[in-house]
């Protein structure tokens, strides 16, 4: 069941409180993912400075950064992240 339904004039819901809580969780997800992206950028830069581009730690951080980027792109496409 959809919590929020799109109508011709906007959106509607039967449970405003639940809809607000869900929106807050989505916003928290977007903010945490953006913060993690910044952390990963710093971590990758440090590993590059140490010439550890082939390390497991570097590859795992890079994979996480790419995955987070895809999540953020999807959130941005729906106007849920800046």
C-alpha positions in Angstrom: 0.0 0.0 0.0 1.2 3.5 -0.8 1.6 5.8 2.1 1.4 8.9 -0.2 -0.5 9.0 -3.4 0.0 11.3 -6.3 -3.1 13.1 -7.5 -3.8 15.5 -10.4 -3.4 18.4 -8.0 -0.5 17.2 -5.8 -0.2 14.5 -3.2 -2.5 13.0 -0.5 -2.1 10.7 2.4 -4.4 9.1 5.1 -1.6 9.2 7.7 0.3 12.5 7.8 2.4 11.5 10.8 3.6 8.3 9.1 4.3 10.2 5.9 6.4 12.8 7.7 8.3 10.2 9.6 9.1 8.4 6.3 10.2 11.7 4.7 12.5 12.4 7.7 14.1 9.0 7.3 14.7 9.6 3.6 16.2 13.0 4.4 18.4 11.4 7.1 19.5 8.7 4.6 20.4 11.4 2.0 22.4 13.5 4.5 24.3 10.5 5.9 25.1 9.2 2.4 26.4 12.7 1.4 28.5 12.9 4.6 29.9 9.4 4.0 30.8 10.5 0.4 32.9 13.3 1.9 34.6 10.9 4.3 35.4 8.5 1.5 36.8 11.3 -0.7 39.2 12.2 2.1 40.1 8.5 2.8 40.8 7.8 -0.9 43.0 10.9 -1.2 45.0 9.8 1.8 45.4 6.3 0.4 46.5 7.8 -2.9 49.0 9.9 -1.1 50.4 6.8 0.4 50.5 5.1 -3.0 48.0 2.4 -1.8 45.7 2.5 -4.9 46.0 -1.3 -5.2 45.1 -2.1 -1.6 42.0 -3.9 -0.6 41.1 -0.9 1.7 41.3 1.5 -1.3 39.2 -0.8 -3.5 36.6 -1.2 -0.9 36.4 2.5 -0.3 36.2 3.2 -4.0 33.4 0.6 -4.4 31.4 2.2 -1.6 31.9 5.6 -3.0 30.6 4.5 -6.4 27.6 2.8 -4.8 26.8 5.8 -2.7 27.1 7.9 -5.8 24.5 5.8 -7.5 22.2 6.1 -4.5 22.6 9.9 -4.4 21.9 10.1 -8.1 18.6 8.2 -7.7 17.7 10.4 -4.7 18.5 13.6 -6.7 16.5 12.4 -9.6 13.4 12.3 -7.4 14.3 15.6 -5.7 15.2 14.0 -2.4 18.9 15.1 -2.2 20.7 18.2 -3.2 
